[in-house]
Amino acid sequence: MIYLYAICDQHASLPASVRGVDLAPVTTLCHQGISAVVSETDQPDFAPAPQRLWQHERVVESLMTKHAVLPARFATVFESANEVLHQLQVQQYQYLEELERVRGCVELGLRVLRMVEPPVVPAETENDGIPHPDLLASEKNGHTFEIARKAAEMQRDALRRRDESLGEILNRSLVAHASEYQAHVESQTGTVLKASYLVERSRLSEMQAVVHRLRETYKNLHFLCTGPWPPYHFVHPIVPEPHI
């Protein structure tokens, strides 16, 4: 069986010291301008142990220092070398197009978290959500409870809109420095912005400087910027094609 790490330019090469998953030797299979970086394995399934994940990532990151790269997900396995070559033949034009699109680029990940805020709780509850006895006595019809519930719902909506607006502002400050991006807000988890940016290497320090300025401007937010990574979020998943 063949374990796939990435699709690259033809004649992709790695230092001899770089080994693959389970320390397997890494080699390439080539077809008309593209190559698959692979190693042989006798295992059809791979448990995602931390060491294996790091071995996979090390191969891909080593490749991206010199080549345009389409990274495969961990544990992408083909039945044989012929199956891999069939994949390169069937998907040749898509792979060539994607390689040109990500050439000279890396991925940066960004997660922006709001500092912890007290949860929105209806005003009529206390002691782990048990209604206050005074309210139970004075408002048996539940009218006060309904008012408090609606007030809490309005507050949650206001917080969500605030985070969405702030996330859009932050994202606009960054997209001008990126070739492509993916971004969304998860306001219910306190995440103002979760995004991935495809950035030209020549603009990497520029992008990181923008993140630093935003961090200094928004002291009440926590910025977690990671990378540079291979462009996992900007290429199609590599899925073995049926070989009839």
Order of alpha helices (4+ residues) and beta strands (2+ residues): beta-beta-beta-alpha-beta-alpha-alpha-beta-beta-beta-alpha-alpha-beta-beta-alpha-beta
